[in-house]
Amino acid sequence: MTKEKENEIKKTPVIYIILAWLFVSIPLMWGIYEVVLRSLPLFTGS
């Protein structure tokens, strides 16, 4: 292996980054949505 190959940085494919963000953000958004729905009665007096 040459010096050039040893210092080469491998880039993560864009699709992996998108899938990782979706994997994290979809449950996160669902959780925020549920919290907002359950806390509405506290602020509306219902």
Phi and psi restraints in degrees (range 20) as a CNS / XPLOR table:
assign (resid 1 and name C) (resid 2 and name N)
       (resid 2 and name CA) (resid 2 and name C) 1.0 -86.4 20.0 2
assign (resid 2 and name N) (resid 2 and name CA)
       (resid 2 and name C) (resid 3 and name N) 1.0 168.6 20.0 2
assign (resid 2 and name C) (resid 3 and name N)
       (resid 3 and name CA) (resid 3 and name C) 1.0 -60.0 20.0 2
assign (resid 3 and name N) (resid 3 and name CA)
       (resid 3 and name C) (resid 4 and name N) 1.0 -37.4 20.0 2
assign (resid 3 and name C) (resid 4 and name N)
       (resid 4 and name CA) (resid 4 and name C) 1.0 -63.3 20.0 2
assign (resid 4 and name N) (resid 4 and name CA)
       (resid 4 and name C) (resid 5 and name N) 1.0 -40.5 20.0 2
assign (resid 4 and name C) (resid 5 and name N)
       (resid 5 and name CA) (resid 5 and name C) 1.0 -69.2 20.0 2
assign (resid 5 and name N) (resid 5 and name CA)
       (resid 5 and name C) (resid 6 and name N) 1.0 -34.7 20.0 2
assign (resid 5 and name C) (resid 6 and name N)
       (resid 6 and name CA) (resid 6 and name C) 1.0 -67.0 20.0 2
assign (resid 6 and name N) (resid 6 and name CA)
       (resid 6 and name C) (resid 7 and name N) 1.0 -34.6 20.0 2
assign (resid 6 and name C) (resid 7 and name N)
       (resid 7 and name CA) (resid 7 and name C) 1.0 -91.7 20.0 2
assign (resid 7 and name N) (resid 7 and name CA)
       (resid 7 and name C) (resid 8 and name N) 1.0 0.8 20.0 2
assign (resid 7 and name C) (resid 8 and name N)
       (resid 8 and name CA) (resid 8 and name C) 1.0 -71.9 20.0 2
assign (resid 8 and name N) (resid 8 and name CA)
       (resid 8 and name C) (resid 9 and name N) 1.0 133.6 20.0 2
assign (resid 8 and name C) (resid 9 and name N)
       (resid 9 and name CA) (resid 9 and name C) 1.0 -96.1 20.0 2
assign (resid 9 and name N) (resid 9 and name CA)
       (resid 9 and name C) (resid 10 and name N) 1.0 128.4 20.0 2
assign (resid 9 and name C) (resid 10 and name N)
       (resid 10 and name CA) (resid 10 and name C) 1.0 -88.7 20.0 2
assign (resid 10 and name N) (resid 10 and name CA)
       (resid 10 and name C) (resid 11 and name N) 1.0 130.7 20.0 2
assign (resid 10 and name C) (resid 11 and name N)
       (resid 11 and name CA) (resid 11 and name C) 1.0 -93.1 20.0 2
assign (resid 11 and name N) (resid 11 and name CA)
       (resid 11 and name C) (resid 12 and name N) 1.0 142.3 20.0 2
assign (resid 11 and name C) (resid 12 and name N)
       (resid 12 and name CA) (resid 12 and name C) 1.0 -76.2 20.0 2
assign (resid 12 and name N) (resid 12 and name CA)
       (resid 12 and name C) (resid 13 and name N) 1.0 133.3 20.0 2
assign (resid 12 and name C) (resid 13 and name N)
       (resid 13 and name CA) (resid 13 and name C) 1.0 -60.2 20.0 2
assign (resid 13 and name N) (resid 13 and name CA)
       (resid 13 and name C) (resid 14 and name N) 1.0 143.2 20.0 2
assign (resid 13 and name C) (resid 14 and name N)
       (resid 14 and name CA) (resid 14 and name C) 1.0 -59.4 20.0 2
assign (resid 14 and name N) (resid 14 and name CA)
       (resid 14 and name C) (resid 15 and name N) 1.0 -36.7 20.0 2
assign (resid 14 and name C) (resid 15 and name N)
       (resid 15 and name CA) (resid 15 and name C) 1.0 -62.5 20.0 2
assign (resid 15 and name N) (resid 15 and name CA)
       (resid 15 and name C) (resid 16 and name N) 1.0 -34.6 20.0 2
assign (resid 15 and name C) (resid 16 and name N)
       (resid 16 and name CA) (resid 16 and name C) 1.0 -66.5 20.0 2
assign (resid 16 and name N) (resid 16 and name CA)
       (resid 16 and name C) (resid 17 and name N) 1.0 -38.8 20.0 2
assign (resid 16 and name C) (resid 17 and name N)
       (resid 17 and name CA) (resid 17 and name C) 1.0 -66.4 20.0 2
assign (resid 17 and name N) (resid 17 and name CA)
       (resid 17 and name C) (resid 18 and name N) 1.0 -43.4 20.0 2
assign (resid 17 and name C) (resid 18 and name N)
       (resid 18 and name CA) (resid 18 and name C) 1.0 -62.9 20.0 2
assign (resid 18 and name N) (resid 18 and name CA)
       (resid 18 and name C) (resid 19 and name N) 1.0 -45.5 20.0 2
assign (resid 18 and name C) (resid 19 and name N)
       (resid 19 and name CA) (resid 19 and name C) 1.0 -63.4 20.0 2
assign (resid 19 and name N) (resid 19 and name CA)
       (resid 19 and name C) (resid 20 and name N) 1.0 -38.0 20.0 2
assign (resid 19 and name C) (resid 20 and name N)
       (resid 20 and name CA) (resid 20 and name C) 1.0 -65.0 20.0 2
assign (resid 20 and name N) (resid 20 and name CA)
       (resid 20 and name C) (resid 21 and name N) 1.0 -43.3 20.0 2
assign (resid 20 and name C) (resid 21 and name N)
       (resid 21 and name CA) (resid 21 and name C) 1.0 -62.9 20.0 2
assign (resid 21 and name N) (resid 21 and name CA)
       (resid 21 and name C) (resid 22 and name N) 1.0 -41.1 20.0 2
assign (resid 21 and name C) (resid 22 and name N)
       (resid 22 and name CA) (resid 22 and name C) 1.0 -65.5 20.0 2
assign (resid 22 and name N) (resid 22 and name CA)
       (resid 22 and name C) (resid 23 and name N) 1.0 -41.3 20.0 2
assign (resid 22 and name C) (resid 23 and name N)
       (resid 23 and name CA) (resid 23 and name C) 1.0 -58.7 20.0 2
assign (resid 23 and name N) (resid 23 and name CA)
       (resid 23 and name C) (resid 24 and name N) 1.0 -34.9 20.0 2
assign (resid 23 and name C) (resid 24 and name N)
       (resid 24 and name CA) (resid 24 and name C) 1.0 -89.0 20.0 2
assign (resid 24 and name N) (resid 24 and name CA)
       (resid 24 and name C) (resid 25 and name N) 1.0 -42.6 20.0 2
assign (resid 24 and name C) (resid 25 and name N)
       (resid 25 and name CA) (resid 25 and name C) 1.0 -77.3 20.0 2
assign (resid 25 and name N) (resid 25 and name CA)
       (resid 25 and name C) (resid 26 and name N) 1.0 -31.6 20.0 2
assign (resid 25 and name C) (resid 26 and name N)
       (resid 26 and name CA) (resid 26 and name C) 1.0 -64.4 20.0 2
assign (resid 26 and name N) (resid 26 and name CA)
       (resid 26 and name C) (resid 27 and name N) 1.0 -51.3 20.0 2
assign (resid 26 and name C) (resid 27 and name N)
       (resid 27 and name CA) (resid 27 and name C) 1.0 -63.7 20.0 2
assign (resid 27 and name N) (resid 27 and name CA)
       (resid 27 and name C) (resid 28 and name N) 1.0 -33.8 20.0 2
assign (resid 27 and name C) (resid 28 and name N)
       (resid 28 and name CA) (resid 28 and name C) 1.0 -63.3 20.0 2
assign (resid 28 and name N) (resid 28 and name CA)
       (resid 28 and name C) (resid 29 and name N) 1.0 -47.6 20.0 2
assign (resid 28 and name C) (resid 29 and name N)
       (resid 29 and name CA) (resid 29 and name C) 1.0 -63.2 20.0 2
assign (resid 29 and name N) (resid 29 and name CA)
       (resid 29 and name C) (resid 30 and name N) 1.0 -39.0 20.0 2
assign (resid 29 and name C) (resid 30 and name N)
       (resid 30 and name CA) (resid 30 and name C) 1.0 -62.1 20.0 2
assign (resid 30 and name N) (resid 30 and name CA)
       (resid 30 and name C) (resid 31 and name N) 1.0 -43.1 20.0 2
assign (resid 30 and name C) (resid 31 and name N)
       (resid 31 and name CA) (resid 31 and name C) 1.0 -64.1 20.0 2
assign (resid 31 and name N) (resid 31 and name CA)
       (resid 31 and name C) (resid 32 and name N) 1.0 -42.9 20.0 2
assign (resid 31 and name C) (resid 32 and name N)
       (resid 32 and name CA) (resid 32 and name C) 1.0 -63.5 20.0 2
assign (resid 32 and name N) (resid 32 and name CA)
       (resid 32 and name C) (resid 33 and name N) 1.0 -41.8 20.0 2
assign (resid 32 and name C) (resid 33 and name N)
       (resid 33 and name CA) (resid 33 and name C) 1.0 -59.6 20.0 2
assign (resid 33 and name N) (resid 33 and name CA)
       (resid 33 and name C) (resid 34 and name N) 1.0 -45.8 20.0 2
assign (resid 33 and name C) (resid 34 and name N)
       (resid 34 and name CA) (resid 34 and name C) 1.0 -63.9 20.0 2
assign (resid 34 and name N) (resid 34 and name CA)
       (resid 34 and name C) (resid 35 and name N) 1.0 -41.5 20.0 2
assign (resid 34 and name C) (resid 35 and name N)
       (resid 35 and name CA) (resid 35 and name C) 1.0 -62.9 20.0 2
assign (resid 35 and name N) (resid 35 and name CA)
       (resid 35 and name C) (resid 36 and name N) 1.0 -43.5 20.0 2
assign (resid 35 and name C) (resid 36 and name N)
       (resid 36 and name CA) (resid 36 and name C) 1.0 -62.6 20.0 2
assign (resid 36 and name N) (resid 36 and name CA)
       (resid 36 and name C) (resid 37 and name N) 1.0 -45.7 20.0 2
assign (resid 36 and name C) (resid 37 and name N)
       (resid 37 and name CA) (resid 37 and name C) 1.0 -60.8 20.0 2
assign (resid 37 and name N) (resid 37 and name CA)
       (resid 37 and name C) (resid 38 and name N) 1.0 -42.2 20.0 2
assign (resid 37 and name C) (resid 38 and name N)
       (resid 38 and name CA) (resid 38 and name C) 1.0 -75.7 20.0 2
assign (resid 38 and name N) (resid 38 and name CA)
       (resid 38 and name C) (resid 39 and name N) 1.0 -21.4 20.0 2
assign (resid 38 and name C) (resid 39 and name N)
       (resid 39 and name CA) (resid 39 and name C) 1.0 -94.7 20.0 2
assign (resid 39 and name N) (resid 39 and name CA)
       (resid 39 and name C) (resid 40 and name N) 1.0 -9.8 20.0 2
assign (resid 39 and name C) (resid 40 and name N)
       (resid 40 and name CA) (resid 40 and name C) 1.0 -56.3 20.0 2
assign (resid 40 and name N) (resid 40 and name CA)
       (resid 40 and name C) (resid 41 and name N) 1.0 -42.0 20.0 2
assign (resid 40 and name C) (resid 41 and name N)
       (resid 41 and name CA) (resid 41 and name C) 1.0 -59.8 20.0 2
assign (resid 41 and name N) (resid 41 and name CA)
       (resid 41 and name C) (resid 42 and name N) 1.0 -28.1 20.0 2
assign (resid 41 and name C) (resid 42 and name N)
       (resid 42 and name CA) (resid 42 and name C) 1.0 -65.1 20.0 2
assign (resid 42 and name N) (resid 42 and name CA)
       (resid 42 and name C) (resid 43 and name N) 1.0 -33.0 20.0 2
assign (resid 42 and name C) (resid 43 and name N)
       (resid 43 and name CA) (resid 43 and name C) 1.0 -97.8 20.0 2
assign (resid 43 and name N) (resid 43 and name CA)
       (resid 43 and name C) (resid 44 and name N) 1.0 -20.7 20.0 2
assign (resid 43 and name C) (resid 44 and name N)
       (resid 44 and name CA) (resid 44 and name C) 1.0 -98.6 20.0 2
assign (resid 44 and name N) (resid 44 and name CA)
       (resid 44 and name C) (resid 45 and name N) 1.0 -11.0 20.0 2
assign (resid 44 and name C) (resid 45 and name N)
       (resid 45 and name CA) (resid 45 and name C) 1.0 79.1 20.0 2
assign (resid 45 and name N) (resid 45 and name CA)
       (resid 45 and name C) (resid 46 and name N) 1.0 13.2 20.0 2
